[in-house]
Amino acid sequence: MDDLIRDARKIQSAAHVPYSEYRVGAALETADGTVYVGCNLENANYSNSLHAEEVAIAEAVKNGHHEFTRLAVSSDRRDGVTPCGMCRQTLAEFADDDLEVICDEGPEEPPSTYTLGELLPKTITEEMLE
């Protein structure tokens, strides 16, 4: 098993999911090989909930990282969960289209792998806003 998926699985235990009971973990690898993890944190006002990918990105950026190579995402159901549209856009703010996104399909299946560009074609960029 890939170490990044293992890290994403491990952090799920820290998730705060009293409403959905759907634990998600993410592990984000920086260009220098440092890994930051995040888990989902639900709020009774669902729009205030934080997604695992957002938490991992925030931690990495807070620590001065702005270049990323891989992201692994895993749910406790091992259902191949991919980052949602909001998380894809957040990733696109900090990562190139070739960011590898690894999605945990469970112990019996190989993970699904995508690029961020495949998951979010024609993303909104800073250049588009100028």
C-alpha positions, -999 to 999 in steps of 0.1 A, spaced: 0 0 0 12 35 -8 24 54 22 3 84 12 -29 63 13 -18 48 47 -15 84 60 -49 93 47 -65 63 63 -47 69 96 -59 105 100 -96 95 95 -97 86 132 -94 123 141 -124 133 119 -153 150 136 -183 135 118 -213 134 142 -238 140 114 -228 120 83 -206 95 101 -185 95 69 -148 98 78 -125 112 52 -87 116 54 -63 133 30 -26 133 27 -8 159 6 28 155 -5 48 187 -11 75 191 -37 102 184 -11 85 152 1 69 166 33 34 152 39 5 171 55 -27 154 65 -62 165 71 -96 150 80 -131 163 77 -146 184 105 -184 187 103 -204 215 118 -242 215 124 -243 243 98 -230 221 70 -216 250 50 -191 256 78 -178 221 76 -142 216 65 -131 189 41 -101 168 46 -83 181 15 -89 217 27 -74 210 61 -43 194 46 -38 222 21 -42 249 48 -17 232 70 9 229 42 4 265 30 6 277 66 40 260 68 52 278 37 46 251 10 31 261 -23 42 232 -46 26 198 -44 31 165 -62 5 140 -49 -27 139 -29 -43 107 -15 -79 107 -4 -96 79 16 -129 74 32 -137 49 60 -159 32 34 -130 27 9 -153 38 -19 -129 56 -42 -140 91 -30 -125 119 -50 -121 156 -39 -153 175 -44 -155 205 -68 -148 230 -41 -117 211 -30 -106 207 -66 -107 244 -71 -88 250 -39 -61 225 -51 -59 243 -84 -50 275 -66 -18 258 -53 -11 229 -76 -6 223 -114 -29 202 -136 -4 173 -132 -10 169 -95 -15 132 -90 -48 124 -71 -49 89 -56 -83 76 -45 -85 47 -21 -107 19 -35 -100 -5 -6 -77 -34 2 -88 -56 -27 -86 -30 -54 -58 -8 -67 -63 29 -61 -78 50 -88 -54 77 -100 -62 109 -117 -45 142 -124 -61 174 -111 -65 185 -147 -86 154 -154 -108 161 -124 -111 198 -130 -106 208 -167 -106 245 -176 -103 256 -140 -108 292 -129 -73 307 -126 -58 340 -114 -51 349 -151 -88 346 -159 -97 372 -132 -74 399 -147 
